[in-house]
């Protein structure tokens, strides 16, 4: 499993923002397809879980982005 994580780290380091954007489109498409498979009677239960995962992952990602952006602006001064 560590080799898999090491390979993923190397892949990310070798990628630029465009590659990451394509990866995100791929993952959102996969999520949409998975969402289409959920039965209508279960969708109300799945939505709060998905929303929770979104916020638990989005907030730290954006916090890191703004921290990196602030550091970049600080270095420009």
N, C-alpha and C positions, 0 to 999 in steps of 0.2 A: 504494500500500500504506500510506503514511503517513496518508492520509485515513481509511482503514479503522481504523487504530490510534487515531487522534484521535477518531473517532466512538465507538469502544469505550471509550476513557477518559471521554468525556463521558457515555456511558450509565451507566457504573459510578458516576461522581460524582453522577448524577441519581437513582440507585437507593438504596433502603434495604435493610435486612437481609432483609426479606420477599421482595423482588424477587430478591435474590441466592440465597435459599433455593429459590425456584421454578426459577431457572436451574440450580441444582445438581441438583434432581430431574429436570429435563429432560435434563441431561447424563448422569446415572446411568441413566436409562431408555434413552437412546441406546447407552450402553455395554453394558447388559444385552442389548439387541437385537443388537448387533454380536457379543457373546459367544455368543449362541445360534446364530449363523451359522458359528462355527468348528467344523470337523469334529472329532469326538471324538479322533481320533488326533493332532491338533495341539494339543489343549487343554493338555497337559502342558508343551509348549514355550512357549505363550503366557502361562501363569500367571506364571512368574518375571519375564518382561518387564513385565507389568502390575503386579506387586508392586513392581518396581524403580521404575517411573514413579510409582506411588502414593507411595512413601517419598521420592523425590526432589522431589515437589511438596508433599506434606503437611507435611514437617518445616519447610521455610521458611515455609509459610503459618501454621502454628501458632506458630512463633517470632515472626513479626510480630504475630500476635494477642496473644500474651502480653506482648510489648513494649508494644503499644498499651494493653493492660489495665493494666500496671504504671504507665505514664505517667498514665493516667486516675486511678488510685488515688493517685498522688503529687500530682496537682493537687487532689484532694479534701481533702488534709491542710492 
